[in-house]
Amino acid sequence: MNAADKQYEIFAKMNFAVVYPLYIAKAQKKGRSKQEVDQIIYWLTGFDECELEKLIAENVDFEHFFQSANLNPNAHLITGVICGYRVEEIENPLIQKVRYLDKLIDELAKGKKMEKILRK
């Protein structure tokens, strides 16, 4: 198994319900709110509150999480570096979507205005 396949496998099987509270904690540590984290997730995935809660309760992995999503048509406007990777250059679609979410949460924690984060 090559490194790209191994990375995909790690991301695909990562439990969203475990990572979600970490996103919230990161945002709250910087004075942002759970509601803002949720707003970012709704914007990126097309989920509403009920759908998000259901997916969390079902302990879905990131692969199933993003398979259920209707990715925002403006997601391609998310650019920049997260964890040493340029999100716009990531070739694997699942890894790119996970990194899109990571990048948006990072921007929130860095104090960026919601209007800019949501790339309308």
C-alpha positions, 0 to 999 in steps of 0.5 A: 500500500502506497502512502496516498492509499494509506492516508486515504484509508486513515481519513476514510475510517476516521469517525466524524463524531470524534473529530466534531468536538475537536472542531468545536473546542478549537473554535471556542478556545479562540472565542468562537462558537459551536453555532459558527462551527455548525454554520460552516459544516452546513454551508460546506455539506448542505446538511441541516441541524437534524441531518448533522445530529443524525450522522453524529449519533450514527458515528459515521466515518468521514467517508460516509459523512462526505458521501451523504453531503451535497458539497457547496458549489463554491467549495472550490474557492477554498484555497490555502495551506492546511497541515502542509498541503495546499487544499486546492492541489489535493488530488484525492476527493475525500481527503480534499473535502476533509481538508476543506473542512479543516481549513474553514475551521482553522480560518474561524479559529484565526478570527476570520469573518464568517462572510469571508469563510463562507465564500459566497 
